[in-house]
Structure formats: C-alpha cells, structure tokens
Amino acid sequence: MSLDQSNIVDALGLDEASGRVVLVIRHDGPWEGSDGQLFLLQEKLNAYLSFALDGEMAEGCPAFANRPLGLRIETATAPDPRTMSLLAGVRRQLAFQDITLEVRVRQPSGCDPGCECR
C-alpha cells in the first residue's frame, strides 16, 4: 500500500485483547522524512480519523461502532527520526481522545524474531 492513497483504508480489524478497532496503514517503502512524505502521512492519518470519527466506519461496519479506536502503522523498516517526531506529536494529540497510535516494524519474510539480516 502507499501513503499517497489516503482514500483507502489498508486494513481494519478488532484487537481482541484491547477491544479496540484498529485501522492499519501499511508502508513498505523507505522512510525518508521529507516534507512531501510527512504531508502524505498526515493526510492518510487525517483520512483514517475522519473515516472513524465522522460515522463512515460505523455505517459500513456497524459491529465496530462505539468501540475505542487505535491506529497502527505496519512498516518494513523503522521510521526515520523526523517521522518518529511527527508521530510522537500525533500520539500525544490522539491520547486526548483515547485513541492509540502504534508503529510495528515487520520482520522480513522468512526471518525469525532476533534475526540480524537487516
């Protein structure tokens, strides 16, 4: 998936452990921290929040209505420092609405946790 497809929710599901509806952004490319990439990330985050908070998600997925919300970025590589700084600010703002934001770095295919191939 791509950050420039802000009108597409990459994945949506329920985290059974927390009861949160989780909207997932998948990013397989490199994190460069450029102004353009940060803008695209902000646009995608805003689109996800709009989808969830403006009623579109509840309308399309009634089972997810009135549940706590989480955002997750699943990525092939760790974000660069500039992107992490942006995400830290977003995380602080979302916390006021009890919305979580997490970043998960996926292991390369065929690798075990602890693999040092990267």
mmCIF file of the C-alpha atoms, coordinates in Angstrom:
data_MODEL
# 
_entry.id   MODEL 
# 
loop_
_atom_site.group_PDB 
_atom_site.id 
_atom_site.type_symbol 
_atom_site.label_atom_id 
_atom_site.label_alt_id 
_atom_site.label_comp_id 
_atom_site.label_asym_id 
_atom_site.label_entity_id 
_atom_site.label_seq_id 
_atom_site.pdbx_PDB_ins_code 
_atom_site.Cartn_x 
_atom_site.Cartn_y 
_atom_site.Cartn_z 
_atom_site.occupancy 
_atom_site.B_iso_or_equiv 
_atom_site.pdbx_formal_charge 
_atom_site.auth_seq_id 
_atom_site.auth_comp_id 
_atom_site.auth_asym_id 
_atom_site.auth_atom_id 
_atom_site.pdbx_PDB_model_num 
ATOM 1   C CA . MET A 1 1   ? 0.000   0.000   0.000  1.00 0.00 ? 1   MET A CA 1 
ATOM 2   C CA . SER A 1 2   ? 1.029   3.572   -0.383 1.00 0.00 ? 2   SER A CA 1 
ATOM 3   C CA . LEU A 1 3   ? 0.810   6.705   1.684  1.00 0.00 ? 3   LEU A CA 1 
ATOM 4   C CA . ASP A 1 4   ? -0.470  8.621   -1.325 1.00 0.00 ? 4   ASP A CA 1 
ATOM 5   C CA . GLN A 1 5   ? -3.672  6.541   -1.354 1.00 0.00 ? 5   GLN A CA 1 
ATOM 6   C CA . SER A 1 6   ? -5.258  8.409   1.535  1.00 0.00 ? 6   SER A CA 1 
ATOM 7   C CA . ASN A 1 7   ? -8.764  7.444   0.416  1.00 0.00 ? 7   ASN A CA 1 
ATOM 8   C CA . ILE A 1 8   ? -8.068  3.728   1.015  1.00 0.00 ? 8   ILE A CA 1 
ATOM 9   C CA . VAL A 1 9   ? -8.052  2.067   4.432  1.00 0.00 ? 9   VAL A CA 1 
ATOM 10  C CA . ASP A 1 10  ? -5.291  -0.527  4.111  1.00 0.00 ? 10  ASP A CA 1 
ATOM 11  C CA . ALA A 1 11  ? -6.693  -2.804  6.832  1.00 0.00 ? 11  ALA A CA 1 
ATOM 12  C CA . LEU A 1 12  ? -9.330  -2.702  9.546  1.00 0.00 ? 12  LEU A CA 1 
ATOM 13  C CA . GLY A 1 13  ? -9.905  -5.113  12.381 1.00 0.00 ? 13  GLY A CA 1 
ATOM 14  C CA . LEU A 1 14  ? -10.620 -5.708  16.021 1.00 0.00 ? 14  LEU A CA 1 
ATOM 15  C CA . ASP A 1 15  ? -7.856  -6.160  18.556 1.00 0.00 ? 15  ASP A CA 1 
ATOM 16  C CA . GLU A 1 16  ? -9.401  -8.827  20.775 1.00 0.00 ? 16  GLU A CA 1 
ATOM 17  C CA . ALA A 1 17  ? -7.027  -8.098  23.671 1.00 0.00 ? 17  ALA A CA 1 
ATOM 18  C CA . SER A 1 18  ? -7.894  -4.409  23.971 1.00 0.00 ? 18  SER A CA 1 
ATOM 19  C CA . GLY A 1 19  ? -11.326 -4.350  22.310 1.00 0.00 ? 19  GLY A CA 1 
ATOM 20  C CA . ARG A 1 20  ? -10.096 -1.522  20.069 1.00 0.00 ? 20  ARG A CA 1 
ATOM 21  C CA . VAL A 1 21  ? -10.991 -1.158  16.439 1.00 0.00 ? 21  VAL A CA 1 
ATOM 22  C CA . VAL A 1 22  ? -7.641  -0.831  14.695 1.00 0.00 ? 22  VAL A CA 1 
ATOM 23  C CA . LEU A 1 23  ? -7.161  0.980   11.415 1.00 0.00 ? 23  LEU A CA 1 
ATOM 24  C CA . VAL A 1 24  ? -3.885  -0.083  9.802  1.00 0.00 ? 24  VAL A CA 1 
ATOM 25  C CA . ILE A 1 25  ? -1.639  1.905   7.492  1.00 0.00 ? 25  ILE A CA 1 
ATOM 26  C CA . ARG A 1 26  ? 0.816   -0.317  5.627  1.00 0.00 ? 26  ARG A CA 1 
ATOM 27  C CA . HIS A 1 27  ? 4.015   1.230   4.341  1.00 0.00 ? 27  HIS A CA 1 
ATOM 28  C CA . ASP A 1 28  ? 6.587   -0.920  2.583  1.00 0.00 ? 28  ASP A CA 1 
ATOM 29  C CA . GLY A 1 29  ? 8.850   1.784   1.205  1.00 0.00 ? 29  GLY A CA 1 
ATOM 30  C CA . PRO A 1 30  ? 11.678  3.626   2.912  1.00 0.00 ? 30  PRO A CA 1 
ATOM 31  C CA . TRP A 1 31  ? 11.037  6.394   5.412  1.00 0.00 ? 31  TRP A CA 1 
ATOM 32  C CA . GLU A 1 32  ? 12.861  9.463   4.219  1.00 0.00 ? 32  GLU A CA 1 
ATOM 33  C CA . GLY A 1 33  ? 11.362  12.150  6.441  1.00 0.00 ? 33  GLY A CA 1 
ATOM 34  C CA . SER A 1 34  ? 10.879  14.522  3.522  1.00 0.00 ? 34  SER A CA 1 
ATOM 35  C CA . ASP A 1 35  ? 8.298   17.281  3.671  1.00 0.00 ? 35  ASP A CA 1 
ATOM 36  C CA . GLY A 1 36  ? 6.327   15.512  0.951  1.00 0.00 ? 36  GLY A CA 1 
ATOM 37  C CA . GLN A 1 37  ? 6.294   12.160  2.709  1.00 0.00 ? 37  GLN A CA 1 
ATOM 38  C CA . LEU A 1 38  ? 5.334   13.713  6.047  1.00 0.00 ? 38  LEU A CA 1 
ATOM 39  C CA . PHE A 1 39  ? 2.489   15.555  4.333  1.00 0.00 ? 39  PHE A CA 1 
ATOM 40  C CA . LEU A 1 40  ? 1.220   12.303  2.778  1.00 0.00 ? 40  LEU A CA 1 
ATOM 41  C CA . LEU A 1 41  ? 1.413   10.550  6.153  1.00 0.00 ? 41  LEU A CA 1 
ATOM 42  C CA . GLN A 1 42  ? -0.548  13.369  7.818  1.00 0.00 ? 42  GLN A CA 1 
ATOM 43  C CA . GLU A 1 43  ? -3.167  13.224  5.056  1.00 0.00 ? 43  GLU A CA 1 
ATOM 44  C CA . LYS A 1 44  ? -3.552  9.459   5.454  1.00 0.00 ? 44  LYS A CA 1 
ATOM 45  C CA . LEU A 1 45  ? -3.838  9.755   9.254  1.00 0.00 ? 45  LEU A CA 1 
ATOM 46  C CA . ASN A 1 46  ? -6.427  12.522  8.879  1.00 0.00 ? 46  ASN A CA 1 
ATOM 47  C CA . ALA A 1 47  ? -8.422  10.457  6.377  1.00 0.00 ? 47  ALA A CA 1 
ATOM 48  C CA . TYR A 1 48  ? -8.409  7.466   8.756  1.00 0.00 ? 48  TYR A CA 1 
ATOM 49  C CA . LEU A 1 49  ? -9.576  9.610   11.653 1.00 0.00 ? 49  LEU A CA 1 
ATOM 50  C CA . SER A 1 50  ? -12.296 11.165  9.529  1.00 0.00 ? 50  SER A CA 1 
ATOM 51  C CA . PHE A 1 51  ? -13.450 7.705   8.412  1.00 0.00 ? 51  PHE A CA 1 
ATOM 52  C CA . ALA A 1 52  ? -13.670 6.539   12.025 1.00 0.00 ? 52  ALA A CA 1 
ATOM 53  C CA . LEU A 1 53  ? -14.937 9.649   13.779 1.00 0.00 ? 53  LEU A CA 1 
ATOM 54  C CA . ASP A 1 54  ? -17.364 11.058  11.199 1.00 0.00 ? 54  ASP A CA 1 
ATOM 55  C CA . GLY A 1 55  ? -19.546 7.935   11.156 1.00 0.00 ? 55  GLY A CA 1 
ATOM 56  C CA . GLU A 1 56  ? -18.479 6.320   7.883  1.00 0.00 ? 56  GLU A CA 1 
ATOM 57  C CA . MET A 1 57  ? -16.870 3.362   9.659  1.00 0.00 ? 57  MET A CA 1 
ATOM 58  C CA . ALA A 1 58  ? -19.908 2.781   11.904 1.00 0.00 ? 58  ALA A CA 1 
ATOM 59  C CA . GLU A 1 59  ? -22.182 2.951   8.867  1.00 0.00 ? 59  GLU A CA 1 
ATOM 60  C CA . GLY A 1 60  ? -20.134 0.453   6.868  1.00 0.00 ? 60  GLY A CA 1 
ATOM 61  C CA . CYS A 1 61  ? -19.101 -1.760  9.795  1.00 0.00 ? 61  CYS A CA 1 
ATOM 62  C CA . PRO A 1 62  ? -21.812 -1.499  12.482 1.00 0.00 ? 62  PRO A CA 1 
ATOM 63  C CA . ALA A 1 63  ? -20.076 -4.095  14.661 1.00 0.00 ? 63  ALA A CA 1 
ATOM 64  C CA . PHE A 1 64  ? -17.241 -1.585  15.162 1.00 0.00 ? 64  PHE A CA 1 
ATOM 65  C CA . ALA A 1 65  ? -19.482 1.297   16.273 1.00 0.00 ? 65  ALA A CA 1 
ATOM 66  C CA . ASN A 1 66  ? -18.939 2.733   19.746 1.00 0.00 ? 66  ASN A CA 1 
ATOM 67  C CA . ARG A 1 67  ? -15.666 0.896   20.331 1.00 0.00 ? 67  ARG A CA 1 
ATOM 68  C CA . PRO A 1 68  ? -12.382 2.502   21.311 1.00 0.00 ? 68  PRO A CA 1 
ATOM 69  C CA . LEU A 1 69  ? -10.100 3.289   18.386 1.00 0.00 ? 69  LEU A CA 1 
ATOM 70  C CA . GLY A 1 70  ? -6.476  2.612   17.579 1.00 0.00 ? 70  GLY A CA 1 
ATOM 71  C CA . LEU A 1 71  ? -4.273  3.438   14.617 1.00 0.00 ? 71  LEU A CA 1 
ATOM 72  C CA . ARG A 1 72  ? -1.354  1.216   13.649 1.00 0.00 ? 72  ARG A CA 1 
ATOM 73  C CA . ILE A 1 73  ? 1.388   1.777   11.118 1.00 0.00 ? 73  ILE A CA 1 
ATOM 74  C CA . GLU A 1 74  ? 2.824   -1.510  9.869  1.00 0.00 ? 74  GLU A CA 1 
ATOM 75  C CA . THR A 1 75  ? 6.089   -0.935  8.080  1.00 0.00 ? 75  THR A CA 1 
ATOM 76  C CA . ALA A 1 76  ? 9.002   -2.855  6.631  1.00 0.00 ? 76  ALA A CA 1 
ATOM 77  C CA . THR A 1 77  ? 11.578  -0.520  8.204  1.00 0.00 ? 77  THR A CA 1 
ATOM 78  C CA . ALA A 1 78  ? 11.670  1.722   11.235 1.00 0.00 ? 78  ALA A CA 1 
ATOM 79  C CA . PRO A 1 79  ? 10.647  5.320   10.513 1.00 0.00 ? 79  PRO A CA 1 
ATOM 80  C CA . ASP A 1 80  ? 13.379  7.938   10.381 1.00 0.00 ? 80  ASP A CA 1 
ATOM 81  C CA . PRO A 1 81  ? 13.781  10.391  13.306 1.00 0.00 ? 81  PRO A CA 1 
ATOM 82  C CA . ARG A 1 82  ? 11.787  13.178  11.654 1.00 0.00 ? 82  ARG A CA 1 
ATOM 83  C CA . THR A 1 83  ? 8.825   10.865  11.029 1.00 0.00 ? 83  THR A CA 1 
ATOM 84  C CA . MET A 1 84  ? 9.058   9.487   14.572 1.00 0.00 ? 84  MET A CA 1 
ATOM 85  C CA . SER A 1 85  ? 8.955   13.047  15.909 1.00 0.00 ? 85  SER A CA 1 
ATOM 86  C CA . LEU A 1 86  ? 5.804   13.757  13.901 1.00 0.00 ? 86  LEU A CA 1 
ATOM 87  C CA . LEU A 1 87  ? 4.215   10.523  15.144 1.00 0.00 ? 87  LEU A CA 1 
ATOM 88  C CA . ALA A 1 88  ? 5.069   11.376  18.754 1.00 0.00 ? 88  ALA A CA 1 
ATOM 89  C CA . GLY A 1 89  ? 3.168   14.653  18.390 1.00 0.00 ? 89  GLY A CA 1 
ATOM 90  C CA . VAL A 1 90  ? 0.226   12.913  16.749 1.00 0.00 ? 90  VAL A CA 1 
ATOM 91  C CA . ARG A 1 91  ? 0.228   10.288  19.515 1.00 0.00 ? 91  ARG A CA 1 
ATOM 92  C CA . ARG A 1 92  ? 0.034   12.998  22.190 1.00 0.00 ? 92  ARG A CA 1 
ATOM 93  C CA . GLN A 1 93  ? -2.928  14.661  20.460 1.00 0.00 ? 93  GLN A CA 1 
ATOM 94  C CA . LEU A 1 94  ? -4.772  11.388  19.918 1.00 0.00 ? 94  LEU A CA 1 
ATOM 95  C CA . ALA A 1 95  ? -4.364  10.450  23.568 1.00 0.00 ? 95  ALA A CA 1 
ATOM 96  C CA . PHE A 1 96  ? -6.756  13.295  24.473 1.00 0.00 ? 96  PHE A CA 1 
ATOM 97  C CA . GLN A 1 97  ? -9.458  11.316  22.637 1.00 0.00 ? 97  GLN A CA 1 
ATOM 98  C CA . ASP A 1 98  ? -8.329  7.915   23.975 1.00 0.00 ? 98  ASP A CA 1 
ATOM 99  C CA . ILE A 1 99  ? -7.071  6.907   20.523 1.00 0.00 ? 99  ILE A CA 1 
ATOM 100 C CA . THR A 1 100 ? -3.843  4.935   20.403 1.00 0.00 ? 100 THR A CA 1 
ATOM 101 C CA . LEU A 1 101 ? -1.155  5.077   17.733 1.00 0.00 ? 101 LEU A CA 1 
ATOM 102 C CA . GLU A 1 102 ? 1.498   2.414   17.368 1.00 0.00 ? 102 GLU A CA 1 
ATOM 103 C CA . VAL A 1 103 ? 4.220   1.574   14.871 1.00 0.00 ? 103 VAL A CA 1 
ATOM 104 C CA . ARG A 1 104 ? 5.027   -2.059  14.133 1.00 0.00 ? 104 ARG A CA 1 
ATOM 105 C CA . VAL A 1 105 ? 8.090   -2.947  12.122 1.00 0.00 ? 105 VAL A CA 1 
ATOM 106 C CA . ARG A 1 106 ? 7.502   -6.231  10.316 1.00 0.00 ? 106 ARG A CA 1 
ATOM 107 C CA . GLN A 1 107 ? 10.195  -8.868  10.093 1.00 0.00 ? 107 GLN A CA 1 
ATOM 108 C CA . PRO A 1 108 ? 11.386  -9.613  6.555  1.00 0.00 ? 108 PRO A CA 1 
ATOM 109 C CA . SER A 1 109 ? 9.832   -12.754 5.054  1.00 0.00 ? 109 SER A CA 1 
ATOM 110 C CA . GLY A 1 110 ? 11.305  -15.940 6.411  1.00 0.00 ? 110 GLY A CA 1 
ATOM 111 C CA . CYS A 1 111 ? 13.044  -14.250 9.327  1.00 0.00 ? 111 CYS A CA 1 
ATOM 112 C CA . ASP A 1 112 ? 12.651  -15.177 12.937 1.00 0.00 ? 112 ASP A CA 1 
ATOM 113 C CA . PRO A 1 113 ? 12.435  -12.520 15.647 1.00 0.00 ? 113 PRO A CA 1 
ATOM 114 C CA . GLY A 1 114 ? 16.011  -11.662 16.548 1.00 0.00 ? 114 GLY A CA 1 
ATOM 115 C CA . CYS A 1 115 ? 17.268  -12.244 13.008 1.00 0.00 ? 115 CYS A CA 1 
ATOM 116 C CA . GLU A 1 116 ? 20.054  -9.807  12.149 1.00 0.00 ? 116 GLU A CA 1 
ATOM 117 C CA . CYS A 1 117 ? 19.668  -9.845  8.369  1.00 0.00 ? 117 CYS A CA 1 
ATOM 118 C CA . ARG A 1 118 ? 18.711  -6.177  8.176  1.00 0.00 ? 118 ARG A CA 1 
# 
